[in-house]
Amino acid sequence: MVASWMVKTFGVEHLSEGSGVLDIAGGRGDLSFALMFTHHVTSSTLIDPVGSTLALLFHHLQHGTELPAWGFFFSKLLSDSRCQF
């Protein structure tokens, strides 16, 4: 996986410096998720023109919003025909 290669090549300390990793066109956020929650990189910013439901998950987890409270929104977002994943 790319996250493992990045950590092996650059190290967690280097990837965590400054604002962390900038994940451009990151799609669902798999790389950012792996870096932050598997490899403990302190920050990863996900930018994707389509949007990301995983970014919403990160936001709610970081701000302490209970997952059941936004589960309805998440399910509506996934059922929205305008969303493409």
MODELLER restraints for C-alpha pairs under 7 A, 6 or more apart:
rsr = mdl.restraints
at = mdl.atoms
rsr.add(forms.Gaussian(group=physical.xy_distance, feature=features.Distance(at['CA:3:A'], at['CA:31:A']), mean=6.01, stdev=0.5))
rsr.add(forms.Gaussian(group=physical.xy_distance, feature=features.Distance(at['CA:3:A'], at['CA:34:A']), mean=6.24, stdev=0.5))
rsr.add(forms.Gaussian(group=physical.xy_distance, feature=features.Distance(at['CA:3:A'], at['CA:35:A']), mean=5.74, stdev=0.5))
rsr.add(forms.Gaussian(group=physical.xy_distance, feature=features.Distance(at['CA:12:A'], at['CA:41:A']), mean=5.66, stdev=0.5))
rsr.add(forms.Gaussian(group=physical.xy_distance, feature=features.Distance(at['CA:15:A'], at['CA:21:A']), mean=6.11, stdev=0.5))
rsr.add(forms.Gaussian(group=physical.xy_distance, feature=features.Distance(at['CA:15:A'], at['CA:41:A']), mean=6.44, stdev=0.5))
rsr.add(forms.Gaussian(group=physical.xy_distance, feature=features.Distance(at['CA:16:A'], at['CA:41:A']), mean=5.28, stdev=0.5))
rsr.add(forms.Gaussian(group=physical.xy_distance, feature=features.Distance(at['CA:16:A'], at['CA:42:A']), mean=5.25, stdev=0.5))
rsr.add(forms.Gaussian(group=physical.xy_distance, feature=features.Distance(at['CA:16:A'], at['CA:43:A']), mean=6.18, stdev=0.5))
rsr.add(forms.Gaussian(group=physical.xy_distance, feature=features.Distance(at['CA:19:A'], at['CA:43:A']), mean=6.47, stdev=0.5))
rsr.add(forms.Gaussian(group=physical.xy_distance, feature=features.Distance(at['CA:20:A'], at['CA:42:A']), mean=6.78, stdev=0.5))
rsr.add(forms.Gaussian(group=physical.xy_distance, feature=features.Distance(at['CA:20:A'], at['CA:43:A']), mean=4.72, stdev=0.5))
rsr.add(forms.Gaussian(group=physical.xy_distance, feature=features.Distance(at['CA:20:A'], at['CA:44:A']), mean=5.38, stdev=0.5))
rsr.add(forms.Gaussian(group=physical.xy_distance, feature=features.Distance(at['CA:21:A'], at['CA:43:A']), mean=6.43, stdev=0.5))
rsr.add(forms.Gaussian(group=physical.xy_distance, feature=features.Distance(at['CA:21:A'], at['CA:44:A']), mean=4.55, stdev=0.5))
rsr.add(forms.Gaussian(group=physical.xy_distance, feature=features.Distance(at['CA:21:A'], at['CA:45:A']), mean=6.20, stdev=0.5))
rsr.add(forms.Gaussian(group=physical.xy_distance, feature=features.Distance(at['CA:22:A'], at['CA:44:A']), mean=5.87, stdev=0.5))
rsr.add(forms.Gaussian(group=physical.xy_distance, feature=features.Distance(at['CA:22:A'], at['CA:45:A']), mean=4.95, stdev=0.5))
rsr.add(forms.Gaussian(group=physical.xy_distance, feature=features.Distance(at['CA:22:A'], at['CA:46:A']), mean=6.32, stdev=0.5))
rsr.add(forms.Gaussian(group=physical.xy_distance, feature=features.Distance(at['CA:23:A'], at['CA:32:A']), mean=6.76, stdev=0.5))
rsr.add(forms.Gaussian(group=physical.xy_distance, feature=features.Distance(at['CA:23:A'], at['CA:44:A']), mean=6.84, stdev=0.5))
rsr.add(forms.Gaussian(group=physical.xy_distance, feature=features.Distance(at['CA:23:A'], at['CA:45:A']), mean=5.85, stdev=0.5))
rsr.add(forms.Gaussian(group=physical.xy_distance, feature=features.Distance(at['CA:23:A'], at['CA:46:A']), mean=4.80, stdev=0.5))
rsr.add(forms.Gaussian(group=physical.xy_distance, feature=features.Distance(at['CA:23:A'], at['CA:47:A']), mean=6.10, stdev=0.5))
rsr.add(forms.Gaussian(group=physical.xy_distance, feature=features.Distance(at['CA:24:A'], at['CA:46:A']), mean=6.21, stdev=0.5))
rsr.add(forms.Gaussian(group=physical.xy_distance, feature=features.Distance(at['CA:24:A'], at['CA:47:A']), mean=4.90, stdev=0.5))
rsr.add(forms.Gaussian(group=physical.xy_distance, feature=features.Distance(at['CA:24:A'], at['CA:48:A']), mean=6.19, stdev=0.5))
rsr.add(forms.Gaussian(group=physical.xy_distance, feature=features.Distance(at['CA:25:A'], at['CA:47:A']), mean=5.77, stdev=0.5))
rsr.add(forms.Gaussian(group=physical.xy_distance, feature=features.Distance(at['CA:25:A'], at['CA:48:A']), mean=4.40, stdev=0.5))
rsr.add(forms.Gaussian(group=physical.xy_distance, feature=features.Distance(at['CA:25:A'], at['CA:49:A']), mean=6.95, stdev=0.5))
rsr.add(forms.Gaussian(group=physical.xy_distance, feature=features.Distance(at['CA:26:A'], at['CA:46:A']), mean=5.99, stdev=0.5))
rsr.add(forms.Gaussian(group=physical.xy_distance, feature=features.Distance(at['CA:26:A'], at['CA:47:A']), mean=6.23, stdev=0.5))
rsr.add(forms.Gaussian(group=physical.xy_distance, feature=features.Distance(at['CA:26:A'], at['CA:48:A']), mean=5.65, stdev=0.5))
rsr.add(forms.Gaussian(group=physical.xy_distance, feature=features.Distance(at['CA:27:A'], at['CA:48:A']), mean=5.89, stdev=0.5))
rsr.add(forms.Gaussian(group=physical.xy_distance, feature=features.Distance(at['CA:27:A'], at['CA:52:A']), mean=6.42, stdev=0.5))
rsr.add(forms.Gaussian(group=physical.xy_distance, feature=features.Distance(at['CA:28:A'], at['CA:52:A']), mean=5.33, stdev=0.5))
rsr.add(forms.Gaussian(group=physical.xy_distance, feature=features.Distance(at['CA:28:A'], at['CA:53:A']), mean=6.75, stdev=0.5))
rsr.add(forms.Gaussian(group=physical.xy_distance, feature=features.Distance(at['CA:28:A'], at['CA:54:A']), mean=5.84, stdev=0.5))
rsr.add(forms.Gaussian(group=physical.xy_distance, feature=features.Distance(at['CA:29:A'], at['CA:46:A']), mean=6.60, stdev=0.5))
rsr.add(forms.Gaussian(group=physical.xy_distance, feature=features.Distance(at['CA:29:A'], at['CA:52:A']), mean=6.91, stdev=0.5))
rsr.add(forms.Gaussian(group=physical.xy_distance, feature=features.Distance(at['CA:29:A'], at['CA:54:A']), mean=5.90, stdev=0.5))
rsr.add(forms.Gaussian(group=physical.xy_distance, feature=features.Distance(at['CA:29:A'], at['CA:55:A']), mean=6.81, stdev=0.5))
rsr.add(forms.Gaussian(group=physical.xy_distance, feature=features.Distance(at['CA:32:A'], at['CA:44:A']), mean=5.59, stdev=0.5))
rsr.add(forms.Gaussian(group=physical.xy_distance, feature=features.Distance(at['CA:32:A'], at['CA:46:A']), mean=6.78, stdev=0.5))
rsr.add(forms.Gaussian(group=physical.xy_distance, feature=features.Distance(at['CA:35:A'], at['CA:41:A']), mean=5.44, stdev=0.5))
rsr.add(forms.Gaussian(group=physical.xy_distance, feature=features.Distance(at['CA:36:A'], at['CA:42:A']), mean=6.15, stdev=0.5))
rsr.add(forms.Gaussian(group=physical.xy_distance, feature=features.Distance(at['CA:36:A'], at['CA:43:A']), mean=6.62, stdev=0.5))
rsr.add(forms.Gaussian(group=physical.xy_distance, feature=features.Distance(at['CA:36:A'], at['CA:44:A']), mean=6.92, stdev=0.5))
